[in-house]
Amino acid sequence: MRRLSSLIAVALMVAPAISSAQMDETVKKVTNGGVKIAGWQGQLDPGSKDAVNDAKIEMVGKDIHVMTGPAIGYFSSANKASGDYSVKATFTEKEYMALNDHPHPYGIAIGGNDIGTPNATYLYCTAYGNGTYIVRGFNPTPFAPPGGRRPTPSDAVHKAAGKGSPVTQEISMTVKGDDVSCAINGTTVATFKKADVVGAGKLKSLDGEYGVRFAHNTEGTVSGLSVSKP
């Protein structure tokens, strides 16, 4: 009986911690959300039980403002790239971790095909305000090129001074010849071969729509989203 009582006591102590951890990952749906830029659409992660309207993308002056909700990619059919190209933008998290208690990433997405359908594919490179980055994709289930599956530290990625502080990242993704690379704040942090990201279980193609990707419960602005020849 003493052993049973001890186990119950431990379970009662652990339960609040588990509950708290689960609450940290609860999607905080955005009020008055939705896609508020003409011609754009949102692409939720496969298996998401949330709605595109649980996050928000809008223009604020010349900048794109995003607030999530669920993790989501945003694309416009007017924004397409093929062959050799480089897509870049500057991302500003005005209040680091404003909507969560741990870092969540945001960044560039390329190779968008079948966006708006369950078969959508795209590749993204995103940065966290704690000095790490991650490269992943969907087809439609998640995949990652070698070494890209988990957040990776890099001195190139800016670190926020603390919760609520501003942090800015300039992120670009470049397709050139047989290589696909991601640069953050002017430093190339990862390079892969096309075969690492295109093929069965990966992207349909690196040609396609480009846009932005934000993890869940994250808010930031995007400025200077553009494409050029490398």
Backbone bond lengths (Angstrom), bond angles and torsions (degrees), N, CA, C in turn:
res aa  C-N    CA-C-N  psi(-1)  N-CA   C-N-CA  omega(-1)  CA-C   N-CA-C  phi
1 M - - - 1.462 - - 1.530 110.70 -
2 R 1.378 115.44 -39.90 1.460 118.09 178.51 1.515 110.72 -62.17
3 R 1.360 117.57 -39.48 1.466 121.13 179.52 1.529 110.77 -65.26
4 L 1.342 116.43 -41.92 1.456 120.57 178.80 1.526 110.46 -63.10
5 S 1.329 116.38 -41.85 1.457 120.23 179.48 1.518 110.86 -63.06
6 S 1.343 116.04 -38.80 1.461 120.50 179.43 1.521 110.97 -64.83
7 L 1.345 116.00 -43.42 1.457 120.02 179.38 1.525 111.24 -62.70
8 I 1.328 116.56 -40.58 1.464 120.45 178.92 1.523 110.36 -63.99
9 A 1.337 115.78 -41.04 1.460 120.02 -179.70 1.519 111.16 -63.29
10 V 1.350 115.99 -42.34 1.462 120.26 178.58 1.527 110.18 -63.21
11 A 1.354 115.56 -43.68 1.459 119.89 -179.55 1.518 111.33 -60.77
12 L 1.349 115.93 -39.19 1.459 119.00 179.69 1.516 111.91 -67.49
13 M 1.335 116.41 -32.98 1.464 119.48 177.88 1.512 111.80 -72.91
14 V 1.343 116.84 -36.75 1.461 121.35 -176.93 1.514 111.36 -75.87
15 A 1.336 117.44 -35.09 1.466 121.46 -174.83 1.517 113.49 -54.08
16 P 1.370 119.14 -46.97 1.457 117.53 179.40 1.519 112.74 -61.13
17 A 1.338 116.73 -35.69 1.461 120.11 -179.94 1.515 111.12 -65.45
18 I 1.346 115.95 -41.62 1.459 120.22 177.74 1.515 109.91 -64.70
19 S 1.345 115.58 -44.61 1.456 119.51 -179.97 1.518 111.07 -59.68
20 S 1.364 115.95 -42.40 1.460 120.71 179.87 1.512 111.03 -62.54
21 A 1.350 116.62 -42.56 1.460 120.52 -179.93 1.516 110.88 -62.98
22 Q 1.348 115.57 -40.38 1.451 119.10 179.63 1.517 110.99 -66.77
23 M 1.349 116.53 -37.86 1.450 120.07 178.98 1.515 111.06 -63.73
24 D 1.352 116.98 -35.35 1.450 121.13 178.92 1.521 111.10 -58.42
25 E 1.342 116.63 -32.07 1.455 120.95 -176.51 1.529 112.56 -96.02
26 T 1.317 117.24 2.38 1.457 120.19 178.51 1.523 110.09 -67.69
27 V 1.312 116.24 132.68 1.463 120.46 178.03 1.526 109.39 -68.31
28 K 1.316 115.61 126.50 1.457 121.40 178.09 1.535 107.78 -96.00
29 K 1.305 115.84 94.95 1.453 120.79 -174.29 1.520 111.18 -61.66
30 V 1.329 115.51 138.54 1.454 121.83 -176.23 1.530 110.49 -83.47
31 T 1.306 116.19 131.36 1.465 120.75 175.61 1.526 109.89 -73.12
32 N 1.316 115.77 138.01 1.470 121.12 180.00 1.529 110.63 56.73
33 G 1.338 115.31 43.85 1.460 120.38 -178.16 1.514 112.20 -82.40
34 G 1.321 114.95 -171.18 1.446 121.12 178.32 1.508 112.12 124.74
35 V 1.311 115.69 177.95 1.463 122.82 178.26 1.514 107.85 -93.29
36 K 1.315 116.29 112.68 1.454 121.55 -173.00 1.527 112.21 -114.26
37 I 1.345 115.60 21.54 1.462 120.99 173.48 1.520 107.11 -120.06
38 A 1.321 117.06 121.91 1.461 121.48 -176.52 1.520 111.35 -57.69
39 G 1.343 115.86 132.97 1.453 121.38 176.94 1.509 115.15 89.51
40 W 1.327 118.00 -8.90 1.467 121.76 179.20 1.523 109.78 -94.93
41 Q 1.335 116.06 160.09 1.454 121.64 173.34 1.522 109.71 -147.50
42 G 1.317 114.61 155.13 1.457 120.36 179.98 1.513 111.61 -99.85
43 Q 1.328 116.06 145.17 1.459 122.19 177.68 1.525 108.56 -123.09
44 L 1.343 115.89 105.66 1.461 120.72 177.59 1.519 110.48 -73.00
45 D 1.319 116.37 157.44 1.458 120.70 176.65 1.531 109.98 -66.23
46 P 1.344 116.98 149.79 1.464 120.18 178.94 1.532 110.99 -56.12
47 G 1.300 115.89 135.79 1.460 120.38 177.84 1.514 114.65 84.11
48 S 1.328 117.70 -1.85 1.462 120.24 179.69 1.525 110.10 -62.61
49 K 1.320 115.69 137.58 1.464 121.06 177.37 1.527 111.17 -96.85
50 D 1.332 115.82 4.25 1.451 120.76 -178.21 1.521 110.40 -95.44
51 A 1.309 116.66 -178.23 1.455 122.16 -178.66 1.522 110.17 -120.39
52 V 1.333 116.07 156.05 1.464 120.47 177.31 1.525 110.15 -57.04
53 N 1.333 117.28 -33.80 1.457 120.96 -179.56 1.521 113.58 -73.59
54 D 1.342 117.44 -2.61 1.459 120.95 175.21 1.530 111.39 -84.30
55 A 1.340 116.86 -2.68 1.458 123.14 172.98 1.524 107.10 -127.94
56 K 1.329 117.08 174.76 1.469 118.53 -176.80 1.522 111.07 -145.48
57 I 1.334 115.44 137.73 1.454 123.14 169.81 1.518 107.57 -129.67
58 E 1.330 116.96 134.27 1.451 122.26 -177.44 1.520 109.39 -154.70
59 M 1.312 116.48 162.49 1.453 121.73 173.13 1.523 108.85 -91.34
60 V 1.322 115.45 133.44 1.464 121.78 172.93 1.521 106.01 -125.98
61 G 1.308 116.21 100.48 1.455 119.36 -171.14 1.520 109.43 66.44
62 K 1.336 116.55 -125.96 1.459 121.25 178.89 1.525 112.24 -94.93
63 D 1.330 117.12 -0.60 1.463 121.67 -175.66 1.526 111.63 -103.73
64 I 1.318 114.70 153.75 1.459 121.85 171.89 1.523 107.69 -90.95
65 H 1.314 116.01 130.31 1.462 120.81 177.00 1.521 108.71 -111.72
66 V 1.334 115.52 129.67 1.466 121.42 -179.74 1.516 109.21 -124.98
67 M 1.329 115.30 135.77 1.466 121.50 171.57 1.521 107.97 -135.94
68 T 1.330 115.74 126.06 1.473 120.64 177.35 1.511 107.21 -116.69
69 G 1.288 120.96 145.73 1.381 141.73 41.44 1.520 118.82 41.56
70 P 1.303 113.09 -152.43 1.460 119.47 178.51 1.522 111.16 -65.89
71 A 1.336 116.06 155.96 1.465 120.67 171.47 1.517 108.52 -61.75
72 I 1.347 116.11 141.17 1.459 118.03 -172.35 1.524 110.97 -159.59
73 G 1.329 115.41 147.93 1.453 121.25 170.34 1.511 108.52 -107.64
74 Y 1.326 116.50 145.07 1.460 121.29 178.65 1.518 109.80 -121.52
75 F 1.333 116.05 133.06 1.456 122.21 -175.98 1.524 110.20 -139.22
76 S 1.336 115.34 156.46 1.457 122.25 171.92 1.517 108.37 -127.29
77 S 1.321 116.89 134.91 1.461 120.21 179.14 1.525 111.71 -65.08
78 A 1.332 116.57 -15.21 1.465 120.56 177.10 1.529 111.48 -79.91
79 N 1.316 116.61 -14.93 1.464 121.49 -178.54 1.525 109.70 -104.04
80 K 1.316 116.02 93.50 1.462 121.01 -178.43 1.522 110.06 -127.37
81 A 1.321 115.50 149.25 1.464 121.54 179.72 1.516 108.90 -140.38
82 S 1.324 116.31 146.50 1.463 120.56 179.20 1.529 109.42 -148.84
83 G 1.334 114.84 163.62 1.461 119.59 -179.62 1.514 110.86 67.43
84 D 1.334 117.20 -136.92 1.452 121.93 174.18 1.527 108.63 -87.67
85 Y 1.319 117.01 129.57 1.467 119.97 -179.68 1.525 109.90 -159.70
86 S 1.328 114.82 164.33 1.458 122.00 175.06 1.517 108.90 -136.79
87 V 1.332 116.05 127.55 1.463 122.31 178.20 1.521 108.12 -112.12
88 K 1.327 116.47 131.29 1.462 119.03 -178.86 1.523 111.07 -139.89
89 A 1.325 115.28 160.31 1.458 122.48 174.30 1.523 108.12 -166.43
90 T 1.314 115.19 161.92 1.463 121.49 175.25 1.519 108.75 -108.25
91 F 1.324 115.60 128.50 1.470 122.56 -177.27 1.528 109.17 -111.01
92 T 1.314 116.35 129.40 1.465 120.83 179.50 1.518 110.06 -122.92
93 E 1.297 115.42 121.28 1.464 122.50 172.76 1.533 105.50 -99.51
94 K 1.326 116.59 97.90 1.466 119.73 -172.51 1.517 112.63 -65.34
95 E 1.323 115.73 -30.81 1.462 120.74 176.66 1.523 107.87 -132.02
96 Y 1.320 115.96 97.43 1.459 122.32 -177.18 1.526 110.54 -55.09
97 M 1.328 115.80 127.33 1.461 124.12 178.96 1.527 112.05 59.82
98 A 1.336 116.97 33.88 1.466 119.82 -178.78 1.511 112.51 -61.85
99 L 1.338 117.71 -31.89 1.463 121.51 -175.38 1.522 113.25 -108.78
100 N 1.320 118.25 8.99 1.462 121.30 -178.37 1.522 109.69 -157.58
101 D 1.326 116.33 173.65 1.463 119.16 -179.13 1.525 112.56 -110.17
102 H 1.344 116.73 14.61 1.457 120.96 175.18 1.524 107.60 -151.39
103 P 1.325 117.65 158.65 1.469 120.05 -172.19 1.533 112.79 -66.48
104 H 1.327 115.32 140.79 1.455 122.76 172.06 1.526 108.04 -129.31
105 P 1.338 118.59 144.62 1.462 120.91 -171.09 1.526 115.39 -96.83
106 Y 1.329 114.56 169.05 1.458 123.30 179.17 1.521 106.97 -156.61
107 G 1.349 116.63 152.31 1.455 118.33 -179.54 1.514 113.16 173.43
108 I 1.340 114.54 -156.08 1.462 123.67 -173.36 1.528 111.18 -90.04
109 A 1.331 115.71 143.97 1.464 122.06 173.93 1.523 108.73 -125.94
110 I 1.337 116.58 138.23 1.465 121.76 179.19 1.527 109.77 -135.23
111 G 1.332 115.56 172.99 1.464 119.90 176.62 1.499 113.58 66.05
112 G 1.341 117.42 31.00 1.452 120.54 -179.13 1.515 112.55 -74.46
113 N 1.320 116.06 119.58 1.466 121.44 177.25 1.527 109.38 -134.86
114 D 1.332 115.35 145.42 1.470 121.83 -177.21 1.526 111.63 57.29
115 I 1.325 116.02 32.50 1.462 120.50 178.46 1.524 109.37 -61.47
116 G 1.316 115.47 139.11 1.459 120.94 -177.66 1.506 113.64 89.91
117 T 1.335 116.55 3.51 1.469 121.05 178.23 1.527 109.67 -125.20
118 P 1.336 118.39 166.45 1.465 120.64 177.47 1.530 113.09 -67.47
119 N 1.342 117.43 -10.90 1.465 121.06 -178.37 1.526 113.39 -100.38
120 A 1.311 116.71 14.65 1.462 120.60 -175.85 1.526 111.79 -60.47
121 T 1.340 114.89 142.18 1.458 121.40 174.83 1.526 108.83 -129.94
122 Y 1.325 115.73 140.65 1.461 120.95 171.33 1.518 110.14 -165.69
123 L 1.324 115.42 161.54 1.465 123.57 -179.11 1.521 108.03 -120.22
124 Y 1.335 116.80 140.83 1.462 118.65 179.97 1.525 112.25 -137.13
125 C 1.333 114.25 151.74 1.464 122.27 170.27 1.519 106.64 -124.56
126 T 1.329 116.37 120.35 1.455 120.94 -175.41 1.523 110.87 -129.25
127 A 1.322 115.07 152.33 1.465 121.63 -177.67 1.526 110.52 -115.19
128 Y 1.318 115.02 148.15 1.460 122.57 173.67 1.537 108.15 -105.66
129 G 1.322 115.98 150.47 1.456 119.48 178.08 1.507 114.91 -75.42
130 N 1.343 116.98 9.75 1.468 120.24 176.71 1.528 112.28 -106.67
131 G 1.356 116.78 10.51 1.457 119.78 176.42 1.511 115.07 94.00
132 T 1.333 118.30 19.54 1.458 121.44 177.80 1.526 109.91 -125.35
133 Y 1.344 115.42 166.55 1.464 121.11 177.74 1.518 108.47 -142.62
134 I 1.337 115.88 166.62 1.461 120.08 178.27 1.526 109.55 -147.52
135 V 1.328 116.76 143.09 1.466 122.99 176.62 1.520 108.03 -120.31
136 R 1.331 116.67 121.93 1.455 121.25 179.83 1.519 109.68 -148.17
137 G 1.347 115.79 175.55 1.449 120.12 178.51 1.507 111.30 -154.49
138 F 1.342 115.29 178.11 1.464 122.18 178.18 1.515 110.10 -133.32
139 N 1.371 115.36 141.19 1.477 120.23 174.63 1.535 113.21 -158.15
140 P 1.276 123.25 65.46 1.450 123.96 -25.77 1.520 111.75 -78.92
141 T 1.359 117.32 -10.35 1.452 119.29 176.00 1.525 109.48 -75.56
142 P 1.334 118.47 157.55 1.463 120.20 -177.07 1.528 112.33 -64.82
143 F 1.318 115.64 145.06 1.464 121.75 170.84 1.519 107.71 -144.32
144 A 1.310 115.65 164.56 1.463 120.19 178.63 1.515 109.60 -143.18
145 P 1.328 117.96 141.44 1.462 120.22 173.02 1.526 109.34 -69.28
146 P 1.324 118.52 166.28 1.468 120.81 -178.35 1.529 111.65 -52.82
147 G 1.326 115.21 126.44 1.457 120.26 177.75 1.506 114.72 81.49
148 G 1.332 118.45 -0.23 1.454 120.27 -175.36 1.508 115.40 -100.77
149 R 1.329 117.43 -0.44 1.462 119.96 -170.15 1.523 113.33 -69.95
150 R 1.324 118.24 -34.31 1.461 120.64 -175.57 1.527 111.31 -117.67
151 P 1.343 117.65 158.59 1.467 119.78 176.67 1.527 110.89 -55.84
152 T 1.332 115.71 134.83 1.455 122.36 -175.76 1.527 109.42 -120.48
153 P 1.334 118.16 127.72 1.469 119.96 179.14 1.523 111.11 -68.90
154 S 1.320 116.27 144.62 1.462 122.34 174.21 1.518 109.22 -152.47
155 D 1.339 115.75 135.48 1.465 119.89 177.21 1.524 111.67 -64.77
156 A 1.345 116.37 -18.31 1.464 119.94 -179.09 1.524 112.50 -71.69
157 V 1.328 116.71 -25.20 1.468 120.89 -176.11 1.524 109.71 -82.89
158 H 1.315 116.33 126.03 1.462 120.64 -179.74 1.527 111.08 -68.21
159 K 1.335 115.08 144.30 1.455 121.54 177.61 1.524 110.06 -108.82
160 A 1.318 115.77 136.36 1.461 119.95 174.91 1.522 109.34 -71.52
161 A 1.317 116.64 150.58 1.469 120.64 179.11 1.517 111.42 -68.92
162 G 1.320 116.74 -23.81 1.461 121.31 179.24 1.513 109.75 166.91
163 K 1.314 116.04 175.49 1.463 121.13 -178.96 1.520 109.64 -56.47
164 G 1.336 115.67 130.99 1.447 120.56 -179.59 1.510 115.01 89.91
165 S 1.345 117.02 -8.48 1.458 121.07 179.22 1.525 110.20 -86.12
166 P 1.325 118.31 155.89 1.463 120.42 178.06 1.523 111.47 -79.98
167 V 1.331 116.17 149.58 1.462 121.30 174.23 1.526 107.77 -149.17
168 T 1.317 115.62 138.88 1.462 121.93 -176.28 1.518 110.63 -126.36
169 Q 1.333 116.28 138.82 1.471 122.38 177.80 1.520 109.16 -131.19
170 E 1.325 116.82 130.94 1.461 120.42 169.28 1.518 107.24 -96.76
171 I 1.317 117.11 120.28 1.463 121.79 -173.65 1.518 109.68 -123.56
172 S 1.314 115.55 136.62 1.468 120.02 175.58 1.516 109.66 -138.02
173 M 1.335 115.64 150.42 1.455 122.43 172.42 1.523 107.40 -125.53
174 T 1.327 115.16 132.79 1.462 120.57 -173.77 1.522 110.71 -126.94
175 V 1.324 115.35 134.27 1.462 122.58 171.88 1.524 106.65 -111.57
176 K 1.319 116.27 120.78 1.467 119.98 -179.32 1.517 109.32 -147.95
177 G 1.336 116.03 119.10 1.457 119.63 -177.19 1.509 110.33 60.79
178 D 1.331 117.00 -123.48 1.463 121.85 -178.36 1.525 112.34 -98.42
179 D 1.351 116.47 7.93 1.456 120.12 -174.35 1.524 112.88 -112.51
180 V 1.326 115.06 147.60 1.458 123.52 172.34 1.523 106.45 -125.61
181 S 1.329 117.05 126.47 1.465 118.79 -176.04 1.518 111.33 -134.26
182 C 1.317 114.18 160.62 1.455 122.25 174.72 1.517 108.23 -125.99
183 A 1.332 116.13 131.58 1.460 121.59 176.23 1.521 108.86 -120.47
184 I 1.320 115.86 139.60 1.456 121.61 178.38 1.524 108.23 -127.07
185 N 1.320 115.23 123.20 1.459 122.24 -178.52 1.526 112.17 53.52
186 G 1.347 114.47 40.85 1.450 121.28 173.79 1.511 116.23 85.53
187 T 1.337 117.53 0.28 1.465 121.49 -179.73 1.523 109.69 -117.28
188 T 1.328 117.28 127.87 1.460 120.65 176.21 1.516 109.45 -70.04
189 V 1.324 116.34 120.08 1.464 120.66 -177.03 1.522 112.58 -102.28
190 A 1.346 117.76 -19.15 1.468 120.28 -178.41 1.515 109.64 -156.74
191 T 1.337 116.02 139.28 1.458 122.20 175.30 1.515 109.02 -136.56
192 F 1.336 116.44 134.69 1.456 122.09 -179.50 1.525 109.53 -131.05
193 K 1.301 116.38 159.12 1.454 121.71 171.07 1.533 109.15 -81.94
194 K 1.315 116.23 152.01 1.469 119.51 179.35 1.514 111.45 -56.21
195 A 1.332 116.71 -36.13 1.468 120.23 -179.61 1.523 111.83 -62.88
196 D 1.349 117.30 -21.07 1.462 121.03 178.24 1.522 112.06 -74.11
197 V 1.339 117.04 -20.71 1.461 119.42 -173.53 1.526 114.34 -126.52
198 V 1.312 118.00 -8.35 1.469 121.40 -179.77 1.522 109.21 -120.82
199 G 1.332 116.88 132.91 1.457 120.55 179.33 1.508 111.22 137.96
200 A 1.304 116.29 -168.63 1.463 121.54 -178.06 1.532 110.26 -58.01
201 G 1.329 115.94 128.00 1.452 121.15 -179.70 1.510 114.04 76.28
202 K 1.352 116.16 6.03 1.465 120.45 -179.22 1.529 108.44 -127.24
203 L 1.321 117.33 -145.52 1.453 120.53 179.23 1.520 111.66 -73.53
204 K 1.341 115.68 151.26 1.454 119.48 168.80 1.523 109.94 -70.74
205 S 1.328 115.65 -39.20 1.459 121.61 -178.37 1.523 108.98 -167.29
206 L 1.319 116.73 156.55 1.455 121.07 171.54 1.522 111.38 -84.08
207 D 1.343 116.79 -13.77 1.462 121.02 170.31 1.525 107.88 -75.88
208 G 1.302 116.79 135.79 1.456 118.39 178.69 1.515 111.59 155.82
209 E 1.311 115.86 -162.99 1.461 121.06 -178.78 1.529 110.82 -77.18
210 Y 1.320 115.57 150.02 1.465 120.61 172.79 1.528 109.00 -120.19
211 G 1.321 115.70 155.50 1.455 119.88 -177.77 1.509 111.01 -169.23
212 V 1.335 115.42 -145.76 1.457 120.90 -177.50 1.521 109.52 -131.82
213 R 1.314 114.88 157.58 1.463 122.07 -178.66 1.527 108.74 -133.14
214 F 1.329 116.38 130.28 1.461 122.04 176.60 1.525 108.95 -127.20
215 A 1.324 117.00 134.44 1.461 121.23 174.43 1.526 109.42 -72.26
216 H 1.329 116.68 175.39 1.457 119.86 -175.37 1.532 111.68 -72.48
217 N 1.331 114.66 153.98 1.460 123.00 177.87 1.527 112.11 53.18
218 T 1.326 115.12 52.91 1.467 120.84 -177.41 1.526 108.78 -137.74
219 E 1.330 116.44 145.94 1.454 121.39 177.34 1.516 110.06 -133.32
220 G 1.321 116.12 135.59 1.453 119.93 178.64 1.513 111.99 -167.37
221 T 1.325 115.13 171.85 1.449 121.14 175.80 1.517 110.39 -117.09
222 V 1.314 114.71 152.17 1.467 122.50 -179.33 1.522 107.66 -122.83
223 S 1.311 117.11 126.67 1.455 120.52 177.85 1.525 109.73 -126.59
224 G 1.328 115.45 146.70 1.452 120.85 173.55 1.515 115.31 70.14
225 L 1.336 118.16 28.85 1.464 119.64 177.66 1.529 108.41 -63.76
226 S 1.310 117.04 120.50 1.469 120.38 -175.80 1.508 111.06 -156.91
227 V 1.336 115.54 163.80 1.451 121.92 177.66 1.523 108.19 -124.70
228 S 1.332 116.51 146.38 1.460 121.37 178.76 1.519 108.26 -150.60
229 K 1.325 116.26 171.69 1.458 121.42 175.08 1.518 109.44 -88.82
230 P 1.330 118.03 130.88 1.476 120.58 -177.98 1.516 112.02 -72.55
